[in-house]
Amino acid sequence: MVNKITVVGAGNVGATAAQRVAEKELARQVVLVDIAEGIPQGKGLDQWQSAPIELYDSRVIGTNGYDETEGSEIVIVTAGIARKPGMSRDDLMNTNAGIVKSVSESIARSSPNAIVIVVSNPLDVMCHVAKKATGFPRQRVIGMAGVLDTARYRAFLAEALDVSVRDIQAMVLGGHGDTMVPLISYTTVSGIPVTQLMDRAVLDKIVERTRSGGAEIVSLLKTGSAYYAPSAGAVQMAEAIVQDQKRILPCSAWLEGEYGQSGIFLGVPCKLGRGGVERIIEVDLTPAERVALGRSADSVREPMGKLSI
Ligand code: APR
């Protein structure tokens, strides 16, 4: 358990993340921050009042400022506007970049030693904005995308194979968007290569569905985007850090030559522990996967040129 975890943005993803953090007792205090007056306070109070039923002692509070967040060990950033039907992640970019920049500056002032987990979209670009605005080293600015994309992929595989989600190991790398790269060569069911258990055509359909996993939820919900799995993903990363678990999870990390890429955030396997990203692991890729990862990196780099902040 750490002393304090702050969640910025008390909307669907943020409030659910705060609830998950509290229920897992990852921090003594959980601080929800939002610009909307009353919303973080009301949700924080409501969550704290569920503590005697759910039996946790994490104290959840809500606020519109950063005084209460001071000295947070971890900050989860979910502030922004959510994707609407027909809206691409890139449409969101400049609005959310302005929001993430101002939030990040406040975090750097109030919690200069925090590890920041970014969830706001478009993810890889928002990570860049957060790193620049906080001035934090790359170990302490991490994007949540790969855990979510991999969870979607694993859920679809478990369903198709009628096996436990626990037994599906997989990695989805690359940018958080249509160009993400599910690594079929590293997808196993309790160590058995998935290609031995499933027709390639079925697998290809699952890969496609994973790629548009976010859009599928948006089109069903009509208003708003996914939040149960995204919040679970962010909290899994926070838990790996708080408990110093040294978990190997696909996260968006700042690359300095790894996978032949520099100067961008991209989804890669990372070791997460108390130091944040403690190691970036470079795995062998098939030629097709390497090309796909390069294409995905291009799709992250391209919109960065259109950033107006
Ligand atoms: N500071 C703090 N909170 C802010 C700020 C800001 N500067 N600007 C906006 N917010 C808040 C909004 O008031 C809102 O409560 O961010 C919250 C966003 O919540 P939702 O609209 O419910 O969006 P949500 O579904 O939670 O998604 C948040 O995560 O997965 C991504 O694409 C998604 O970028 C989006 C983010």
Boltz pocket constraint, residues with backbone or C-beta under 6 A from the ligand:
constraints:
  - pocket:
      binder: B
      contacts: [[A, 8], [A, 9], [A, 10], [A, 11], [A, 12], [A, 13], [A, 14], [A, 33], [A, 34], [A, 35], [A, 36], [A, 77], [A, 78], [A, 79], [A, 80], [A, 81], [A, 82], [A, 83], [A, 96], [A, 99], [A, 102], [A, 103], [A, 119], [A, 120], [A, 121], [A, 122], [A, 224], [A, 225], [A, 226], [A, 227], [A, 230]]
      max_distance: 6.0
